[in-house]
Amino acid sequence: MSNSVFAYLYGDQISQTTVYFSNTRGYKFQKFAYERQAELVGSLGGTFYFHSLSQVGLLLIDQGKAWFSYSEHPLNSSFGLPFDYNGTLGILITPGQKGILIFWFEKSLLVSRNSGQLVYPVHVREGPNTLYSSISEANVTIHSVAANENELAVLTQENSLYYGSLGILSSSLIKFAGQNICTQDAALMFTDVGRVEILTPIPDLMFPAFDFQKCSVNIQAILMDPQFEVDVCKVELLEGEFDSKMYTIDMNSKLELTALMIPRPGKSLIPLAMVSNPHSLGLQAIIYEDGYTYDGNTKHRMNISLKQQHHWGRADPSFTSSIKRPTGSTITLDVANKEISCVDLKPLTAFISVGCDQEKKIVIQNEISACQNNILDPVGLQDNYSYVIERDAYDPNFQGQKALEDLVVQYEYEKLGCPSLVYWNNPWKPVVELWREGKFQEVIETEFVLLEVHGLFTYTYSLTAQTALCKAQPQNWTTIMETASDRGPFAWDRENYVSCHDPDNEAPLRWPNVPYQILGGPTANKVIFDQRNGIYVFYISIVDPYYSYCHLETTFSIYVHGAFPLSVILAAATIIPLVAVMLLSVWLAYAIPKLLHTEKGLKFKGFWIYLCRKCRKACACFRGRC
């Protein structure tokens, strides 16, 4: 389930020791940073990753007591309850990721059902009327211990085998008859539910290899012996389709499970559903009668609803883990009052990943494409189509600076398809759809960001930090690239996004007029293009940390059209003479009529009348009339 490996010096002082961590099965290690480690007291007894809690736990030992310290909220604010630590305890994490730990030494056997938060001694039964509160009180010496998901077996140096069930509420051992089965080299293990094998190596005097003596124990058959006076199991059936499966609950999602239980006639059951990580996963269970069997037994059905603990609204914030952090938990359904004879009736268990649903993806709506309007040819796009981005329009470093040369881009039709059509003078925002398992789910309205993958900067945004009503300085692509240079330019995602509307964001609003580069969410922000036609290939990332645990991102293309080429004539050289002519015409239209009513105007008017008459006579003579 994990490639994680911890390396540490056992018994070293916890405040001074160094713990190393590897997620490559031990090929490479790095220092493990544990918050408040310098404040811890005691020696280090072990480092564990508890998948059932999604926590790292440190076992601390001091003056004969031991307790666990945990790495994440809310358990990092306190410690597990102390328990007796006599000798060097072996620690066994049982399969199933239910958080069951077994601590054992020759004279001690302890169990925890919640990853070390509470640790109790295991009770021991010897006969129908004898019950000891611990192994030490029973005066036995442990040789070896074995466990599976629900069972526990102990082999003692007194040649006795003890068996117990790791019940959902309590654990106890029952002593089987003593046999001559224990040697110094004997090994104990479970091969199946209710099946224990004791292997003893037998040396061969003539050959260096070993033979093994195998002793198989059928637990169910032994428990049926009347001398143990064990009650018959009161449960006939416990089944559910979710058993031994893994499910995913993404942000704001819900999971419904169901189970069927049938008790023996005249018996009553106490079913109990539990999660191993209640700080992250909450449940609600409803049980009801669901008919009868052919024998007249009542069938009971339990419906279990699971979702994030935050969304139930019943837990105090100091109890819940961070909703931004993916976690895991198991859900276990068992019968609390079942007998030890219910060997074959194992609890129903499923692992729940509160995290990314890998079946989710985002798709950009493309209702009108450039191919449908015959602006681009789909056949040509598939035939090694390329286009040129002018050097004045892009920056390969994504800093908005002009490049030194034009860029030739090979269009990836198989990945991008035909570009959507966008008119250059219309403010634009892509319509983002959420799909799961090939089915449309919803239109995403939450925050997302865009970046042209080739460095085109011939677009801006309709809102500024001030008009977007930001309370703090908003993030932008420049600040993200500066702080996440090792991740490349496309590093803006749900993990590093901080909303400028968040009241906990303390970044002062120093530059209110900078473009606000986040789309969606509470604002009506849109993209505004410069007067330029051409293909844009955008990277899009959903940055809202409360929408999904997935890194929902993709690339898509659009074609911006309708922009006339910019004029090569200087605007000032054209506009200034034109305005001067217009002003002169207006002045003449006002001045000439007014001047004609003066004495000089009358003389001027008479002169033009006399001149016109002379012109008429001259024209008549020219035509032969004079």
C-alpha positions in Angstrom: 0.0 0.0 0.0 2.9 2.3 0.5 6.6 2.6 -0.5 7.4 4.6 2.7 10.4 3.6 4.8 11.6 5.3 8.1 15.1 5.0 9.3 16.0 6.1 12.9 18.2 5.2 15.9 16.1 3.2 18.4 16.5 4.5 21.9 18.0 7.9 21.0 16.7 11.0 22.7 13.7 12.2 20.6 14.6 15.9 20.9 18.0 15.4 19.4 17.6 12.4 17.0 17.2 12.6 13.3 14.6 10.6 11.5 15.0 9.8 7.8 12.2 9.1 5.4 12.1 7.4 2.0 9.1 7.0 -0.4 11.2 4.9 -2.9 11.3 1.7 -0.8 14.6 2.8 0.7 16.6 3.8 -2.4 16.8 7.4 -1.4 16.3 9.0 2.0 15.7 12.6 3.2 15.3 14.1 6.6 11.8 13.8 8.1 10.7 17.1 9.6 8.5 16.5 12.6 6.9 19.6 14.1 7.7 20.3 17.7 10.2 17.5 17.9 12.6 19.5 19.9 9.9 19.9 22.6 9.3 16.2 23.0 10.6 14.3 26.0 11.8 10.7 26.2 13.6 8.2 23.9 12.4 7.1 20.5 10.8 3.7 20.5 9.6 3.7 16.9 8.3 5.7 13.9 5.2 4.5 12.1 2.9 5.7 9.4 -0.7 4.9 10.3 -2.8 4.7 7.1 -5.9 4.2 9.2 -5.3 7.8 10.6 -3.2 9.3 7.8 -0.7 10.3 10.5 2.9 9.7 11.4 3.2 8.4 15.0 6.3 8.5 17.2 6.5 6.1 20.1 8.0 7.9 23.1 9.5 6.0 26.1 10.3 7.6 29.4 10.6 6.1 33.0 8.8 2.8 32.3 5.9 4.5 30.4 5.3 4.9 26.7 2.9 7.0 24.6 2.4 8.1 21.0 2.9 11.6 19.5 1.1 12.3 16.2 2.1 14.6 13.3 -1.1 16.2 12.1 -4.0 18.2 13.4 -6.0 17.6 15.6 -3.9 14.8 17.3 -0.7 16.8 17.2 -2.1 19.0 20.0 -2.0 16.2 22.6 -0.6 12.7 23.1 -2.0 9.2 23.3 -2.7 7.9 26.8 0.5 6.5 28.5 0.8 2.7 29.1 3.3 0.5 30.8 6.4 -0.2 28.9 8.3 -3.1 30.5 11.2 -4.4 28.4 11.5 -3.9 24.7 8.0 -4.4 23.2 7.6 -5.9 19.8 5.0 -3.9 17.8 2.8 -5.7 15.3 0.5 -3.7 13.0 -2.3 -6.0 11.9 -3.4 -6.3 8.3 -6.5 -4.5 7.1 -5.4 -0.9 8.0 -8.0 -0.7 10.8 -5.5 0.8 13.3 -5.1 -2.3 15.4 -1.7 -2.5 17.1 -0.3 -5.4 19.2 2.5 -4.8 21.7 4.2 -7.8 23.2 7.1 -9.0 25.3 7.7 -12.1 27.3 5.5 -11.0 30.1 3.3 -8.4 28.4 0.6 -8.4 25.8 -1.3 -5.1 24.9 -3.6 -4.1 22.1 -4.8 -0.8 20.7 -7.7 -0.4 18.3 -7.1 3.3 17.4 -3.4 3.5 16.4 -2.0 3.8 19.9 -4.3 6.5 21.3 -5.7 4.0 23.8 -3.7 0.9 24.8 -5.2 -1.9 27.0 -3.9 -5.3 28.3 -5.4 -8.4 26.8 -7.4 -10.6 29.2 -6.7 -14.3 29.5 -9.2 -17.1 30.0 -8.1 -20.4 31.4 -11.2 -22.6 31.7 -14.8 -21.5 32.1 -14.3 -19.8 35.4 -10.8 -18.3 35.4 -10.2 -14.9 33.9 -6.9 -13.0 34.2 -6.6 -9.3 33.5 -3.2 -9.6 31.8 -0.6 -12.0 30.6 1.6 -11.3 33.6 -1.2 -12.1 36.0 -1.7 -15.4 34.2 2.0 -16.1 34.8 2.8 -17.3 31.3 5.8 -16.4 29.1 5.2 -15.5 25.5 7.3 -17.2 22.8 5.8 -15.7 19.7 2.7 -13.9 18.5 0.7 -14.0 15.2 -2.3 -12.0 14.0 -4.4 -11.5 11.0 -7.1 -8.9 10.4 -9.4 -10.2 13.1 -7.6 -13.0 15.1 -4.8 -13.3 17.5 -2.7 -16.3 18.4 0.0 -16.6 21.1 2.5 -19.4 21.6 4.0 -19.7 25.1 7.1 -21.2 26.4 4.9 -23.4 28.6 3.9 -25.3 25.4 0.4 -23.7 25.3 -1.5 -22.1 22.5 -3.8 -19.2 23.2 -6.3 -17.9 20.7 -8.4 -14.7 20.7 -10.6 -12.5 18.5 -9.7 -8.9 17.9 -13.2 -7.8 18.6 -14.5 -4.4 17.9 -14.9 -3.6 21.6 -12.7 -6.0 23.6 -10.0 -8.7 23.1 -9.3 -11.7 25.2 -7.4 -15.0 24.8 -8.6 -18.5 25.5 -6.1 -21.2 26.4 -6.0 -24.4 24.4 -4.7 -27.6 25.9 -0.9 -27.8 26.4 1.0 -29.6 23.7 4.7 -30.3 23.2 4.8 -27.9 20.3 7.1 -25.1 21.4 10.8 -25.0 20.8 13.2 -22.1 20.7 13.0 -21.9 16.9 9.2 -22.5 16.5 7.3 -20.0 14.4 3.6 -19.2 14.5 1.4 -17.9 11.7 -2.2 -17.7 10.3 -2.7 -19.4 6.9 -6.4 -18.6 6.7 -9.4 -17.5 8.9 -9.4 -19.9 11.8 -6.3 -21.8 10.6 -3.0 -21.6 12.5 0.2 -23.3 11.7 3.2 -23.9 13.9 6.4 -24.5 12.0 9.4 -26.1 13.8 12.7 -26.5 11.9 14.3 -29.9 12.1 18.0 -30.0 11.3 19.4 -32.7 9.0 22.7 -34.2 10.3 23.7 -35.2 6.7 22.7 -32.0 4.9 22.9 -28.3 5.7 19.2 -27.7 4.7 16.3 -27.9 7.2 13.1 -29.8 7.1 10.0 -28.3 8.9 7.5 -30.0 11.1 4.2 -28.4 10.4 1.4 -28.5 13.0 -1.9 -27.3 11.7 -4.6 -26.1 14.1 -8.3 -25.8 13.2 -9.5 -23.2 15.6 -13.2 -23.8 14.9 -13.0 -27.5 15.6 -11.2 -27.0 18.9 -13.7 -24.4 20.1 -16.5 -26.8 19.6 -15.1 -29.1 22.3 -17.5 -29.1 25.2 -14.7 -28.6 27.7 -14.4 -24.9 26.6 -18.1 -24.2 27.3 -18.1 -21.7 24.5 -21.5 -20.4 23.4 -22.7 -21.0 19.9 -22.3 -18.0 17.6 -25.6 -16.0 17.7 -25.1 -14.7 14.1 -26.0 -16.7 11.1 -25.1 -14.2 8.4 -23.2 -10.9 8.1 -22.6 -9.8 4.5 -22.2 -6.7 2.5 -21.0 -6.0 -1.1 -18.5 -3.4 0.2 -16.4 -5.9 2.1 -12.7 -5.9 1.2 -13.1 -3.1 -1.3 -11.7 0.4 -1.7 -13.8 3.5 -2.3 -13.0 7.1 -2.9 -14.9 10.1 -1.5 -13.9 13.3 -3.1 -14.6 16.8 -1.8 -18.4 17.3 -1.2 -19.1 13.7 -2.2 -21.1 11.0 -0.4 -21.0 7.2 -0.3 -23.8 4.8 0.5 -23.1 1.3 1.8 -25.5 -1.5 2.9 -25.2 -4.7 4.8 -27.4 -7.6 5.7 -27.5 -9.4 9.1 -29.4 -12.4 10.2 -29.3 -13.6 13.9 -30.1 -17.1 15.1 -33.7 -17.7 16.2 -34.3 -16.1 19.6 -31.1 -14.1 19.6 -30.5 -10.4 19.3 -27.6 -8.5 17.7 -25.8 -5.3 18.5 -24.3 -4.2 15.2 -21.7 -1.5 15.4 -20.2 0.5 12.5 -17.0 2.3 13.2 -14.5 4.4 11.2 -10.8 4.4 12.0 -10.3 8.1 11.3 -13.3 9.9 12.7 -11.4 13.2 12.4 -11.8 13.0 8.6 -14.7 10.6 7.8 -18.1 10.8 9.4 -20.9 8.3 9.2 -24.6 7.9 9.8 -26.2 4.4 10.1 -29.8 3.3 10.0 -30.9 -0.3 10.8 -34.3 -1.7 10.1 -36.1 -5.1 9.6 -36.1 -6.2 6.0 -38.3 -9.3 5.9 -37.8 -12.9 7.0 -35.9 -15.9 5.9 -37.6 -19.2 4.9 -36.9 -20.4 8.5 -38.7 -17.4 9.9 -35.6 -15.5 11.0 -35.7 -11.8 10.9 -33.4 -10.1 8.4 -31.9 -6.8 9.5 -30.5 -4.4 7.0 -28.1 -1.5 7.8 -27.7 1.5 5.6 -24.4 3.5 6.2 -23.9 7.0 4.8 -20.3 8.3 4.7 -19.0 11.7 3.9 -16.4 14.1 5.2 -16.7 14.9 8.8 -16.7 18.6 8.1 -19.9 18.3 6.0 -22.0 16.5 8.7 -21.9 19.7 10.7 -21.8 17.8 14.0 -18.1 17.9 15.0 -16.3 20.8 16.6 -13.5 22.3 14.4 -10.9 21.3 17.0 -11.9 17.6 16.3 -11.7 17.5 12.5 -8.6 17.3 10.4 -7.7 19.8 7.7 -10.2 19.6 4.9 -7.6 20.5 2.4 -5.5 17.4 3.1 -6.3 14.1 1.5 -6.7 11.3 4.1 -7.8 7.7 4.5 -9.9 5.7 6.8 -11.5 2.2 7.1 -15.1 1.5 7.8 -15.8 -1.7 9.8 -19.1 -3.3 10.6 -19.1 -6.0 13.2 -21.4 -7.4 15.9 -20.3 -6.1 19.2 -21.8 -9.0 21.3 -20.7 -11.9 19.2 -19.0 -14.9 20.8 -15.4 -16.1 20.3 -16.9 -19.1 18.4 -17.8 -16.8 15.5 -14.5 -17.7 13.9 -15.7 -17.7 10.3 -17.9 -14.6 10.7 -15.3 -11.9 10.1 -16.2 -8.2 10.2 -17.0 -6.3 7.0 -14.3 -3.8 6.2 -13.7 -1.4 3.4 -11.0 1.2 2.9 -12.1 4.7 2.2 -9.8 7.2 0.5 -10.9 10.7 1.2 -9.1 12.2 -1.7 -9.0 12.5 -5.5 -11.5 10.6 -7.6 -9.3 9.5 -10.5 -12.3 9.1 -12.7 -12.9 12.9 -12.8 -11.7 15.2 -15.5 -12.5 18.6 -16.9 -13.6 19.4 -20.5 -13.9 22.8 -22.1 -17.2 23.4 -23.9 -16.8 23.8 -27.6 -20.2 24.6 -29.2 -18.9 26.8 -32.1 -15.6 25.8 -33.6 -13.5 27.5 -36.2 -13.9 24.5 -38.4 -17.7 24.8 -38.4 -17.5 28.3 -39.7 -15.0 27.4 -42.4 -12.3 29.6 -40.9 -10.0 26.6 -40.4 -9.9 23.3 -42.3 -10.0 20.2 -40.1 -8.2 18.2 -42.8 -5.4 20.8 -42.9 -5.2 20.9 -39.1 -4.4 17.2 -39.1 -1.8 17.4 -41.8 1.1 18.7 -39.8 -0.5 22.2 -39.5 1.8 24.9 -38.1 1.4 28.6 -37.5 3.6 31.5 -36.6 3.5 33.7 -33.5 5.1 37.1 -34.0 8.0 37.9 -31.8 6.2 41.0 -30.6 3.3 38.9 -29.2 5.0 36.2 -27.0 7.6 35.7 -24.4 9.1 32.2 -23.9 9.8 33.0 -20.3 6.2 34.1 -19.6 7.2 37.5 -18.3 5.4 39.6 -20.9 8.6 40.7 -22.7 8.9 40.6 -26.4 10.9 37.7 -27.9 13.9 38.0 -30.2 12.4 36.0 -33.1 9.1 34.6 -34.4 7.9 31.2 -33.1 6.7 28.4 -35.4 4.2 26.2 -33.5 3.2 22.7 -34.6 -0.5 22.3 -33.9 -1.5 19.1 -32.0 -4.8 18.2 -33.5 -5.2 14.8 -31.8 -4.9 16.5 -28.4 -6.6 19.8 -29.0 -9.1 19.1 -31.8 -10.6 22.1 -33.7 -10.3 25.4 -31.8 -13.3 27.1 -30.4 -14.2 30.4 -32.1 -14.0 33.6 -30.1 -14.6 37.1 -31.4 -11.8 39.4 -30.4 -13.8 42.3 -29.1 -16.1 40.3 -26.8 -14.9 39.7 -23.2 -14.6 35.9 -22.9 -14.5 33.2 -20.3 -14.4 29.4 -21.1 -17.2 27.2 -20.0 -15.6 24.4 -17.9 -17.5 21.1 -17.5 -16.8 18.3 -15.0 -17.0 14.8 -16.3 -16.8 11.4 -14.5 -16.5 8.0 -16.1 -17.5 9.5 -19.4 -20.7 11.2 -18.0 -21.3 14.9 -17.7 -21.7 16.0 -14.0 -21.9 19.8 -13.9 -20.6 23.1 -15.1 -17.8 24.3 -12.9 -18.3 27.7 -11.4 -15.4 27.8 -9.0 -12.1 29.6 -9.4 -9.7 28.6 -12.1 -6.7 30.2 -14.0 -5.5 30.3 -17.6 -2.0 30.6 -19.1 -1.2 30.5 -22.9 1.3 27.7 -23.2 3.5 29.3 -25.8 3.9 32.6 -23.9 1.4 34.8 -25.8 0.6 37.9 -23.8 -1.8 39.6 -26.2 -4.6 39.4 -23.7 -5.5 40.8 -20.3 -8.4 40.7 -17.8 -11.5 42.8 -17.3 -11.1 43.2 -13.6 -8.3 44.6 -11.4 -7.5 43.7 -7.9 -9.6 46.7 -6.8 -12.6 46.1 -9.0 -12.6 42.4 -8.0 -13.1 43.6 -4.4 -9.9 41.9 -3.1 -9.1 42.4 0.6 -5.5 41.3 0.1 -3.0 41.4 -2.8 -4.1 38.7 -5.2 -1.7 36.1 -6.6 -0.7 36.1 -10.3 1.4 34.0 -12.6 4.5 36.0 -12.0 4.5 35.5 -8.2 3.6 31.8 -8.6 6.5 31.2 -10.9 8.9 33.0 -8.6 8.0 30.8 -5.6 7.6 27.5 -7.5 10.5 27.7 -10.0 11.3 24.0 -9.6 7.9 23.0 -10.9 8.0 24.9 -14.1 5.7 27.7 -15.4 2.4 25.7 -14.9 2.6 25.5 -11.1 -0.6 27.3 -10.0 -2.9 24.7 -8.5 -5.2 24.0 -5.5 -2.2 23.4 -3.2 -0.7 26.9 -3.5 -3.7 29.0 -4.3 -4.7 31.6 -1.7 -7.9 33.7 -2.3 -7.6 37.4 -2.0 -11.1 37.4 -0.6 -10.0 35.1 2.3 -10.2 37.0 5.6 -7.1 35.0 6.8 -5.0 36.3 3.9 -2.8 39.0 5.4 -1.0 40.1 2.3 -1.6 43.9 2.0 -3.2 45.3 -1.1 -0.4 47.4 -2.4 -1.1 47.4 -6.1 -4.9 47.6 -6.5 -4.7 48.3 -10.3 -2.9 45.1 -11.3 -5.0 42.7 -13.5 -6.9 40.1 -11.5 -5.9 36.8 -13.1 -8.4 34.4 -11.5 -11.6 33.5 -13.4 -14.8 32.0 -11.9 -15.8 32.0 -8.3 -17.4 35.2 -6.8 -16.3 37.5 -9.6 -17.4 38.2 -13.1 -13.9 38.4 -14.4 -13.3 37.7 -18.1 -10.4 37.7 -20.7 -10.0 40.7 -23.0 -8.0 40.1 -26.2 -5.8 42.6 -28.1 -6.5 43.4 -31.7 -5.0 40.2 -33.1 -6.3 37.2 -34.9 -4.9 33.7 -34.4 -4.7 30.5 -32.4 -4.3 30.5 -28.6 -3.5 27.3 -26.7 -4.4 27.7 -23.0 -3.5 25.7 -19.9 -6.3 25.7 -17.4 -6.2 24.7 -13.7 -8.9 24.5 -11.1 -7.3 26.2 -8.1 -10.2 26.2 -5.6 -8.9 23.9 -2.8 -12.4 23.1 -1.6 -13.8 21.9 -5.0 -11.9 18.6 -5.4 -8.8 16.9 -4.1 -7.8 16.3 -7.8 -5.5 18.5 -9.8 -8.1 19.2 -12.4 -6.2 20.6 -15.4 -6.1 20.4 -19.1 -5.1 22.3 -22.3 -7.4 23.5 -25.0 -7.3 25.9 -28.0 -9.4 28.8 -29.3 -9.2 30.8 -32.5 -9.6 34.6 -32.1 -11.1 36.2 -35.2 -12.7 39.5 -36.4 -9.8 41.8 -35.6 -8.8 44.2 -38.5 -5.1 44.7 -39.0 -3.6 47.6 -37.2 -3.0 50.7 -39.5 0.6 51.3 -40.6 0.0 55.1 -40.9 0.6 57.2 -37.8 -2.7 58.2 -36.3 -1.4 61.7 -35.4 -0.3 62.5 -39.0 -3.8 61.8 -40.2 -6.0 63.1 -37.5 -4.4 66.6 -36.9 -4.7 67.9 -40.5 -8.3 66.5 -40.7 -9.3 68.3 -37.5 -7.7 71.5 -38.8 -9.6 71.4 -42.0 -12.9 70.8 -40.2 -12.3 73.7 -37.8 -11.4 76.0 -40.7 -14.6 75.0 -42.5 -16.7 75.7 -39.5 -15.1 79.1 -39.1 -15.7 80.0 -42.7 -19.3 79.0 -42.5 -19.7 81.4 -39.6 -17.5 84.3 -40.8 -18.5 84.7 -44.5 -22.3 85.3 -44.0 -21.5 87.8 -41.3 -18.9 89.7 -43.4 -21.3 90.1 -46.3 -23.6 92.5 -44.3 -20.9 95.1 -43.8 -19.8 97.9 -46.1 -16.7 96.1 -47.2 -18.8 93.0 -47.6 -21.3 94.8 -50.0 -18.3 96.1 -52.1 -16.9 92.6 -52.1 -20.2 91.2 -53.2 -20.6 93.9 -55.9 -17.2 93.1 -57.2 -18.1 89.4 -57.6 -21.4 90.3 -59.3 -19.6 92.6 -61.8 -17.0 89.9 -62.4 -19.7 87.4 -63.1 -21.4 89.6 -65.7 -18.2 90.2 -67.5 -17.6 86.5 -67.6 -21.0 85.9 -69.2 -20.3 88.5 -72.0 -16.9 86.9 -72.6 -18.5 83.5 -72.8 -21.2 84.7 -75.3 -18.6 86.3 -77.6 -16.6 83.1 -77.4 -19.6 81.2 -78.7 -20.0 83.7 -81.6 -23.0 85.7 -80.3 -21.2 89.1 -80.2 
